[in-house]
C-alpha cells in the first residue's frame, strides 16, 4: 500500500505525518530516518485499527484511483 506523507524540516531534524491517518506522525534526525519511522507508525496505526474492529461486523470496499491522481507516498 502507498500512503501520502507530509514531511517538514525542523530544528531537531524532520517531522512527518500521514494526512490520511489522523494522528499518525513520526520524526527522525534525517529525512531517511523519518520516512523509516513513519512506515513503522503507519503499520502500528493499522494494526491498532484492526484490533479495535476485531469483533465488529466490518466490510471492505475497493476504491480505484487513477495513477494520474497519485503523487508520491511511502510504500509499506
Secondary structure by P-SEA (a helix, b strand, c coil): cbbbbbbbbccccbbbbcccccccccccccaaaaaaaaaaaaaaaaaaaaaaacccbbbbbbbbbccccccccccc
